[in-house]
Amino acid sequence: MWHRVPRPEDGRVNEIIAGLYMSPLELLALPGAVALVVARWLPPAARPRATIAAGTALALSAILLSAVGIRWQMLPVLAGAAVALPFALSPLRRRTGRPAWRARWWLALPGSMACVGLIATGPVAAWAFPVPVFPEPSGRFAVGTQVVQWTDPRRPETFTADPHDRRTVVVQLWYPARKSPAGTRRAQYLGRTEHEARTVSDALARGVGLPGFLVDGVPRAHTHSVFNAPVADSGGRFPVVLFSPGSGGVRTQNTAWAEELASHGYLVAALDHPYDSAAVVLTDGRTIHSKTASTGDRDKDSALAADWTAVRAADLGFVLTQLDRLGRGEIAGPLTGRLDTGRVAVAGHSMGGAAALQAARRDRRFDAVIDLDGYPHGPTSPSLHQPTLALTQAITPETDPHYLPRLTKALELNTATSYRLTIPGAAHLTFMDGPLYLPPVPSLVGSLGRTESPRVVAATTLAFLDTTLRHEPGDLADVLSAYGDLSVHHSGNSR
C-alpha cells in the first residue's frame, strides 16, 4: 500500500511505504549499500559488475537525497556503505598479470557483518521515528483548514508584566470542504510553513528532553487537509468542537482526530495557548515559548495547574464567542452562516481535558464534554450539566492514585449522563498523534499500534458527538462498550 505525501521543497510527491516508512530514494540507497558489502563475497567474474551497479545506485540516491534533505536515519546506511566501498572497489584496481588483492575471509567477515549491522539500523530507525502518515479521513467530506489569531481586549495577559498586553490565542480550524483537484498541496503538519513546523517540532522535542533531530521527520509530514479550501456546498450548518491540547502541547497535536471529525461534518477549532503551548508562532513572526513548569512540590504544582487550567478554560470560552461572531458574519470569513454554535462540544487532552471540564462548568453554551485522559485540575464545583465522555488509559499501580477518584467524582456529580471508557492497550499519548511518529513502545504510546490508535479515539468520540450534538438514535453505551471497560453515570447514579 502506498501513501502519498507532498514534499514541501518542490511540491513533488514523496511516496512512503506503509510499515517501512522509507521513501523510494531511501529504498534505492538501502540495497545499494548492502550490495557493496556483498560484492566482496561474489565470484571474481561477478564482482566488478555488481560493484559498479551498486555504487551507481547508491551515488544516485545519495545525490538526490542531498537535494531534498537527508534524514538522520539514512546516515548509518551511508556510513556502512562508505566503509565497505574501498573493499568493494579493490578488485577493480588490479594490475595487469596480477590477481586482485582481497583480504582473507576470516579478516573480512567481521567487517562485513559490522557494515551490514550498521546499514540495518537505518530502516529500524526509520520505522521507530518515521515521517508520520496520517490516516485517510473516512467521512464523505474533504477537509479544509485555516489558522486565525484573535485577541481578547477584555483580558490582560497574566503571563507577562506589561499591563497593556492582552490575551491572544492562535486557533486552527478544520472544516468540511469541497474536494480539491488532484495534486493540490496538502497542509503542512505542525505549522502553516515548514519553518513554523520545525520551530514547533524542536520546541516539543525540547519539552520532553529529546534532541530535535530524532523527530526531524515530523515537520516533513503533510496531512489530508488543504489550507483555505472552499467550504463544502452541502452539510448545512456544522456542529462545533473546540479542542485544548495537553500541557506543553500545540493546536495540531490531534490533527488525525480533527480531520476525521471534519470529514463527518464537524467544525473543529483547536487552540494554541501562548506561554503554555511549547511554541506559538504569531502572525507578526514572533514565537512565544512555554513558561509553565512544575516545581516538584505536589501542592504547589496542583495550585499552578488549577491556575493554568482556568486560563485555558477562559481561552475556550473566548474562542467560542469569536466562532459565534464568525458564524453570524460579524467576523468576515468563508464560514459565515455555516457554523451551528447552538451545538457545541468542548474537548481536550491531558491538561486540555481538565480545561474542557472547567470551561463546561463556567459556560453553559457548551453542550457536551470530551476529556481525553485528563486529570481534573481545579474545583469540582459547580457540577457539570453536560453529557461527558472521559477516555482513559488502563489504570495501573503506577497511575496517580488521585486521578480516578477525582474523575469519578466529577462524573457522578454531573446532572447529565456521563461515560468513562477505559481502553485496553492505551497509554497517555494514545489519545493524540504521538503513535503516528513516536517509537511503538507500549509504555509510551500504548500497544494499539499506529493504525488502531487513531481509529479507536475517533470512533468513540464521533459516536458520542453524533449522539449528543446530532441526537442520532442508537445505544451509545453499547457502541462504547465494544472498545473497553465502560462505566455509565446517570444523574448522580452510576453503573
N, C-alpha and C positions, 0 to 999 in steps of 0.2 A: 504494500500500500504506500502511495506517495502523497506527501503533504507539501503544498506549495507555499513558500514563504518569501515575499519580495525582499530583495536586498536594498537597504537604504542608500547605498553608494551610487547605484546606477539604475535602479528601478527594475533590474532583471530579476528573474525568479531563481531562487535557490531552493532546490528540492531536498528535503530532509527525509531520510528513510526511517519510518517508524520503528522503534526498537533499537536501531543502531545510532540514531541521532547524528549522522555524519552526512555531509553534502557529497555530491558526485566527485568534486575535486579532491575532497579528503579521502574518499574511497579509491580514487585513482592513485593517490600517493601511497596508500597503505600496501597494496600488493606489490607496487614498485619497490618499496623499501624491503619487503620480505624477499622479493626475488633477488635483490642484490646480495642478501645473506646466503640464499640458497645457491646462487651461481657458483660459489666456491666448491660446492659438492657435486656439481654436474660433471659428466664426462668431458674431457678436453675439447672434443669437437663441438659440443653444445654451449660451452661456457661463453665464448665471445658474443654469439648472437643473443643469448639470454641477458648478458650484462648490458649490451647496447640497448636492447629493448626496455629493460627495467630502468636503466639510467635515464633514457629519454622520457619515459612516462613520469618518472619521479621529478625530473628537472622541469618538465612542462607544468605539472601540477603545482610544484613549489613556486614557479614564477606567477602563475595565475592566482594562487592563494595569497602571495605577497601583494598582488594588486587589489584584492578585495579585503584583505586582512586575515592574517593567520591567527587562529585560536591557539591558546596555550596548550590545549590538548594535543595539538599536532607536533609540538616541539620534541617530545621523546621519539616520535616516529621519524622525524627528520634527523635527530641525533643518532639514532640507531643506524639509519641508512648511511650517515656520514662516516661512522666508524667502520662500517662494512665496505664502503666504497673502495678504499685502497686495495683491499684484498681481492675484491671482485675485478678490479682493473689490472691487477698484476699479471695475469696471463696474457693480456693484450700487449704488454711491453716486453716482448720476448726478442732475443737476439737471434739472428739467422744461424741455424745449425745447433742452437742450444734449446733444451727444453725449458718451458716456462717455470719460474720458481713458484713453489707453493709450499706453505707451511705444513708440517706433518699434522695428520688428522687429530692426534691427541693434544696438539697445541691449539689447533683451530677450533675444535669442538666447544670448549668453554666460552671462547669469544663469540662464536656464532650463537650459542644459547643466550648469552648476555644481550646480544643485539636483538634477538627475537623477543626476549623478555621486555627490553626497553621499548621496542616498537609496539608490543601488545598493550602497554599501558595507555597508549593513545586512544584506542576505541573504548577501553574501560573508563578512562577519564571523560570521554565524550558522552558515554552513557550515564555516568554519575552526575556530571554538570553539563546538561545539554542546552542547546538553544531551545527554549520551550515551544512546543507545538500545541496550539490551542484547539480544543475540541470544536468540531463544526456545530454551530447552534442548530437545534432540532426544530425550531418553530417555523411558521410559514413566512415570517418577515425577514428581510435582510436587516442589517443593523447599521445605524449611523451613530456617530459620536461627535461631540463638540465639548470644548472647555470654556468655562466662563469664570469670571472673577468678580466678586461682589464685596462691597464694604458696608458695614453696618454703622451708620452715622450716630446711632444711639448708644453704642457700646464701646467704651475705651479698651485699648489693648492692654491687658493686665500683665503680659509678659515683658513689656518694655516700660521705661521710666518716663517716656515722652507723654505728657498729659494730652497732647493733641492727636496722638496716634489712635486710630480707630480699628476695630477688629475687621480683618479682611480674610475671606476664605476663597479657595480655588475649588471649583466643582466641575467634575466631568459627567456629562450626560450621555447615556446610551439609550437609543430610541428606535422604534420600528421605522424602517426606511424602505424606499424603493430599491429594487435590485440594481446594482451598478454594472456598467459594461465590463466585459471580460478584460482583465489586465489592469483594472483600476487599482491604484496603490492603496494598500491596506494600512490602517493606523498603526503607528509605532507603539510598542508596549512600553509602559512606564513614562511616556512623555510625548509632547507634541512634536519634538525633534529628536534626532539621535543624540545631540548634545545634552538635552534635558534628560533623556533616558539614561545616559551614562552618569550624569550628576546624581540622579536619584538612585541608580543601582549602586554606585560607590558609597553613598550615604547609608543605604540599607545594609550593605556588607559591613561597614564600619560599626554600625549599630549592634551587630551580633558578633563582632570580633573576628570577622573573616577578611582576609586580603581580597581586595576588589577583583583581582584577576581571576579568582576561582569562579566567579559568576559572570564573567565577561560575555557569555552567550546570551544573558537575559536582555540587555539593551539591544541586541541584534534582532530580537524577535518582533514579528508583526502579528496583529490579531486578525479577526474576521470582520471587524467593523471598518467603516470608511468615514474619515473626517468630513463633517458638514454635508453628508449625503442628504438628498431630498427626503423629506418626511413621507412615510407611506401614505398612499391615497386612501386606503381603506383602514378599518380598525376603529373608527370612531374616536372617542377621547380615551387616552391611555391612563390607566391607574398608575400611581406614582409610588416608587420605592426609594427612600433615602437610605444611604449607607455610610457608616462611620468605620474606618479601619482600626486595626489594633494599635497598641501603644508603639509609637515609632513607625507605624505603618503608613501607607500612602493610598491615595484615592484609587489607584489602578490595581491594588493588590488582589482584588476579586474580579478581575476582568472576565474570566471564563464564565463566572456566575452571572455577571451583569449582562453579557452578550446573550446568554441563554434566556434570561428573563425578557430582554428587549425583543428577542425573536418571537416571543409568545405574546407580544402586545403591551409590555410594560415600559414605562419610562423609569430608568434607574439613574439616580443622582448620587454620586459618591464624592465625599469631601476630603480635601486635604485640610488638616488642622494646623495652621502655622505655629511654630515653636514646639509642636508636639510630634507631627509627622517628621520623618527622618530628613526630608528635604522638600521644600516647596519653592518652585520657580514661579515668580510673579511675572505679570505681563511686561513690567519695565525692565526685566532681566535680572533683578535681584534674586538671590537664593537665600531662603530662611531655613536654617538648620534647627534641629530639635534642641530644646533647652530643658526638657524633662528628664530627670534621672532619679533612680531610687537611692535612698540613703543607707539602706541595710537595716534600719530600725523599723520594725513592723508597724508600730503605732504611728510613727511619722509618715511612713510610706502610705499607710491606709488613709491618712488625712490628705496627703498630697494627691493620691489617686482620686479621692472624692472631689477635690477642687478641680482637677483636670477633667474629670467626667462631667462636672457641672458646666465647664466652658464648652465642652463638646456638645452637650445637650442644648445649650443656647445656640450654638452654631447650627444645629439641625433645625431648630425652630425658625431661625432667621432664613435659612435656605428654603424652607417650606413657604415662608411668606414671599420670597422672591419668585419661587416657582408659580405661586398663585398669581402674582403680578404678571409673570411671563405668559401664563395661560390666558389671562384676560386682556393682554395686549398693552399693559402699562409699561412693560419692558419689551422692546422690539425683538422679534425673533421668529424663525420659521415654525416654532412650536405653538405660536399663538392660536388659541382655540382648540388645541389638541390635547391638553392636559386636564385630567379629571382630578382636581385637588380635593374633591369630596370623597375620594377613595385613595387613602394614603397609608402605606406601611413604613415603619422605621426599623432599620436593621443595623447590625454591627457585629464585628468580630472582636473577641477578646475585650479590651477596654472599650472598643466601639460598641460591643453588645451591652456593656454597662451603661454607656451613653444613650443607647436606644431605649433602655428601660427608664432612665431618668427623663428623657425627652417625652416619653409617653405619659409619665406621671404629671409633667408640667403642662402638657399641651394636648387637649382632647381632640385636636384636629387629626392626630394620628389614630388611625382605625385599627391597626394591628402592629404587632411587635415580633421581630425575629432576633434572637440572641444566639450568635454562633460561638459557643464555648466561652462566654464572657462572665467573669466574676462580677457579681452585682455590687460594685462600689457605691458608696453614698447611702443616703437614707432609704429605708424600705417603706416609708410613708410619704405621701398618701398612697393608698392601694392603687394598683393598676385597674383599669376598667376596659382594657382592650384584649381581644384574643391574642395569646402569646405562644410562640413556638421557641423552645430552647433546645438547641442541638448541643450535645456534649460528647466528648471523647470518653472512652472507657474509664471508669473510676477505679483507680489502683491505690495501693498503700502509699504511693508517692504523691497522690493528689492532695492538694491543700485541704485539710480536714474541715475548714470553714466554708469551702466552696459549695458543696452540695446542700448543707443545711440552709445557707443564705438564699441560694437559688430556689430551693423548695419552699421556703417561707414566702418569698416574693410571689411565687406561682399560686400558693394556697390562699394568699390574701386577695388575689385577683377576683374581681366580681364577674369577670368573663371567663370562658373556658380557656385553660392553658394546657400546653403539651410539653412534656420533657422527653426527648428521644435520645437515648444513649446508643451511639452507633459502634458496633464491634469493629475493631481494627482501625478506628480513627485515632489520630493524635491531634494536638492543638493546631498544627499547621495544615491538617487535612482540610480545614474549612476556608482556605484561601488558595491562591495559585501555587503555593510552595511545592506541592507534589509534582508539578509540571517541570520544575527546573532544579530541585534540590536532590541530593543522593537519596535513593529509596531506602532509607534507614527507618525501620518501624518506629523507633522511639522519637524520631524527628518528624516524619510526615505520615506515620501510620503504615498499615500493611494493605490498604485497599488498592494501591497502585495508581499509576498516572492516568489511567482511563477511568477507573471506577470512582476515584475520589471526587472529581468534579461532578460526575453523573449523580452520585448519591446526594450531594449537597444541593444540587439544582433540583432534582426530582422531589425531594422532601419539601423544600421551601416553596417550590412552584405549586405543589398540591395545596399547601397551606394558604398561599396567596389567592389561588383560584377559589378556594372555599370562603375565605374571609372577605376578600375585596370584590370578587365577582359573584359570590353566592352560588357557585356551581353545585349541583346536587352530588351526593355521594357520601360515603362513610370515610371521613378524613382519618379517624383513628385506625381504621382497617388498613388504609393506604400507608400510614406512617409506621405502623407496627411491623410491616414487611421489611423494614430497614433496620430494626434494632429493638431495644427494650424501651417500651413506651409507658409513660405514666400520664394519666389524664386527670386534671384538676377542674372540677365543676363548681364554680362559685363558692369556694371555701371547703368543698368536699373533694377528696381525691380517690383515685383507684389505680 
